[in-house]
Structure formats: structure tokens, C-alpha cells
Amino acid sequence: MTRWSLQAVEKAAPDAASLAAGRRLATPGPWSEVGSTDSLVWGRCQGSGRTPYQVSIDLTGPAYRCSCPSRKFPCKHAIGLLLLWVRGDGAVADAAEGPDFASSWAQTRAQRAAERAGERATGTDKPVDPEARARRVEDRIRLMDAGIAEFALWLTDLVRAGTVQAKRRPLSWWDAAGSRLVDAQLPGLADRVRDLGSQVNRRDDWADHLLDQLGLCWTAVKAWERRAHLDEVTLADLRVFLGWPTATDDVRGADAVEGRWQVLGAHRSLDGRLQQQRTWLRAVDSGETVLLLDFAPRNGPLPAARLVGSVLEATVARYPGSWPRRALFATEPAVVSTGAPLPAGSTIDDALGSSASALAANPWTPRVPAVLDRAALATDEVVDPTGTAIPLLPVEDAWTLAALTGGRATTVFGEIEEGGFRPLTIDLDPVGEVG
């Protein structure tokens, strides 16, 4: 495999604190028995205890393992080892094979992946009782019907009382409404209502935001009431908004595409009580862009992020719904290459046009991916060669992005959300001035 870049390691860090701690460990001093093969990096890091931590990194995942008690993936020790490795100065020497603690772990991972793939291929997974499943669906629909009816009354009362009155409500009022929606098997609506309670007290444009969100909720209520007349795609979009997930086994067996997929970018956020990790993939052959979603509790670990710029050989199964479609790996992905450049993009107007088309098809679409060509990043906006600008959504490292590009035009991948742009990946070889 191609050696990672420094930027790739920084992207793999779960947060800024872990990256800073990893940088402090990126010196030979605390390390012993370090080495690497074409797919594995390992080492022992001396911590505060007597026994050094055993650190293993499987580059094909990537996947990380460390004997330290941290619940972050990768932990600071894995980040420090990666930073030491990417320098390529011999601090992490090449080796024919790894030690037992690293190689046995990597072999176990590969074996488990092969077993899971075999079970799916031969149909030896635990069978599902269709009658029991149908009863569970009926029970859920009854709960959802009652919950939607109560929620419709809640929305009506809120609007009749006026938005100013809504702003005066305590957070406990919003949380109580969310709890009732959870009981009604409507977790998507519950998260949205709870989030509104904080948004109306935090945003300057709270009134516009509140009306926009209430409109989306009312649209969902009316769509659910006439769900028997909806087409399959619209019904799938509605289920996502309400929080009724599709079983992963159903997804794997329905709409899968085999091929090579480039990792365009990734983003982590805290949505209500859950952490969310979004990873955008682009099919090398067709150019289709799909979204991988991972979730974890607020203080729980998320899966390791895929390396931006890597190309993966895998079968990707797509969830039902409108573009951009959610997807999952139906087979264990294998890294074919790393460092792939971003594909050709478009102007901001074209990207906004694609966003408008997505919203026309699915009004509950939260965001769409976009690659912008010859775009200049400032701390508050992005400008393309036509002079068109789009506001920059709040990001932790806006000044860093501006400094890296120096105000010069470059290719940028990101997300369009609520009329703004969130940059996720930039080409660090700027192509010229915008003007």
C-alpha cells in the first residue's frame, strides 16, 4: 500500500484533542519494537504503567487496536504511531511480518470477515420468522399511528400559540414531547423536536428555522396519513425522516453494486444524543455518490473513518430512497490504492441546482454532496470563478483551510446544507486565483 500522507492521518483522528496528544507521542522516545509491512503497522508505546501498550494498525481497513483503556478509535497511541510512520525516515522500519500480537489480530479480523461473507453467500445466517416479523411491524404501525395523531395536535397547538410563545418554552417541554415520540417508535421526529428546543434559544434566525422545521414535520405527518398512496421511493424517504430503519439484511440482498469506490470525504457530528459519522463514496465507473452512516452513543466509540482518497474494491448495497442514497458495505472492502485526486466538479450554481433537485424529490433531504471546481475558501464563504459565493458552514478549522489554500482556487469536496457549504476535503495543490 501507498504510505499515508500527514493529512490522511489528521483526518483519521477522532477529534482535535486526540490528534494533539498523538503528535506529542510521535517521537521515537516512547516507542519500541516498531515496524510495518505493506498492510500492517505496529509498536509498543511506554505509558505511565510498567507494561508498554501494544498498538496495531491494519491499513486495509483501516482498523486500530491498542491495549490502552481509551474508548476512542484510533486512540492517541495509534495516531502517534501513524505520525511516526508517515514521516518515512526509518523510525518505523519495514519488516517481512509483524509480531504475534499484531499479526494474529490482523489474521483474526480477516478470518471473521471471510466467515461473515461466507454466511451471507450461503444463507446460513440465523433465519427470520416471517410471521413474528409481520406481527412486530403491525404493532409498530399501531404505535406510530397513535403517535403521529398526537404529534399533529401538538404541532397545531404550537403554531396557534405563536412562535414567540414557543421560544419561551423550557427545554423540558421540548424533551417531554420528544420522549412521547420515542414511545411511539418515532425516534427521528423525537430527535428533531429535542433539537428544536435548543435551536430556538441559540440561533439568531430561530424564527425562520423553527417555521422551516415545523413545516417539514407537518409534511411528514400528512405523508404518513396517506402513506398507502406513496410510491416506494417516497415512502422510504419518509421512513428515514420518522426514524424507522430498514434492516441491514434486507439492504444487502436488495440493491448491491460491485466495483471500485473512492472515499471522497467524511464528517463527524453530535446529533442529539448520538454521534454520527458520515462517509461519502463515489463509484469510479458510474460516478454515483452514496453515503455511509455510522452511529454511536454520545460517549461511545465510532468505527474508524475510512481513509480519504483511498479507492476500495467492494460490493456496496444501497438503501431504498432518493438521491443521495445511503449505502453499506455488503462485502469487506479491500484497499486498491490511496491518494486518489478529487473528481472534476462544478460551479456553485450547478451544485445548488443539484441540491434543489434533490429537495424537490425529497423535501426531508438534510444535505447533498458537491465537488466545486476552482473554488476559493475564505473564513466565511466559498467563491467560484464566476464570482458566485456560498456561505461557509461553521467548521472547527476554517482558518486552517484558508491558510492551506492561501486564498487560491482549488478543488473542494463538501456538503451543501441549509444553503451553506461544509468543506470536507480539499486539493492541496491550488490551481490559481479566482476572479
C-alpha positions, 0 to 999 in steps of 0.5 A: 500500500501507498504510505499515508500522507500527514493529512490522511492521518489528521483526518483519521483522528477522532477529534482535535484533542486526540490528534494533539496528544498523538503528535506529542507521542510521535517521537521515537522516545516512547516507542519500541519494537516498531515496524510495518509491512505493506498492510500492517503497522505496529509498536509498543508505546511506554505509558505511565504503567510498567507494561508498554501498550501494544498498538496495531494498525491494519491499513486495509481497513483501516482498523486500530487496536491498542491495549490502552483503556481509551474508548476512542478509535484510533486512540492517541497511541495509534495516531502517534504511531501513524505520525511516526510512520508517515514521516518515512525516515526509518523510525518505523522500519519495514519488516517481512511480518509483524509480531504475534500480537499484531499479526494474529489480530490482523489474521483474526479480523480477516478470518471473521470477515471471510466467515461473515461473507461466507454466511451471507453467500450461503444463507446460513445466517440465523433465519427470520420468522416471517410471521413474528416479523409481520406481527412486530411491524403491525404493532409498530404501525399501531404505535406510530399511528397513535403517535403521529395523531398526537404529534399533529395536535401538538404541532397545531397547538404550537403554531396557534400559540405563536412562535414567540410563545414557543421560544419561551418554552423550557427545554423540558417541554421540548424533551417531554414531547420528544420522549412521547415520540420515542414511545411511539417508535418515532425516534427521528421526529423525537430527535428533531423536536429535542433539537428544536428546543435548543435551536430556538434559544441559540440561533439568531434566525430561530424564527425562520428555522423553527417555521422551516422545521415545523413545516417539514414535520407537518409534511411528514405527518400528512405523508404518513396519513396517506402513506398507502398512496406513496410510491416506494421511493417516497415512502422510504424517504419518509421512513428515514425522516420518522426514524424507522430503519430498514434492516441491514439484511434486507439492504444487502440482498436488495440493491448491491453494486460491485466495483471500485469506490473512492472515499471522497470525504467524511464528517463527524457530528453530535446529533442529539444524543448520538454521534454520527459519522458520515462517509461519502463514496463515489463509484469510479465507473458510474460516478454515483455518490452514496453515503455511509452512516455510522452511529454511536452513543454520545460517549461511545466509540465510532468505527474508524473513518475510512481513509480519504482518497483511498479507492476500495474494491467492494460490493456496496448495497444501497438503501431504498430512497432518493438521491443521495442514497445511503449505502453499506458495505455488503462485502469487506472492502479491500484497499486498491490504492490511496491518494486518489485526486478529487473528481472534476466538479462544478460551479456553485450554481450547478451544485445548488441546482443539484441540491434543489433537485434533490429537495424537490424529490425529497423535501426531508433531504438534510444535505447533498454532496458537491465537488466545486471546481476552482473554488476559493475558501475564505473564513466565511464563504466559498467563491467560484470563478464566476464570482458566485459565493456560498456561505461557509458552514461553521467548521472547527478549522476554517482558518486552517483551510484558508491558510492551506489554500492561501486564498487560491482556487482549488478543488473542494469536496463538501456538503451543501446544507441549509444553503451553506457549504461544509468543506470536507476535503480539499486539493492541496495543490491550488490551481490559481486565483479566482476572479 
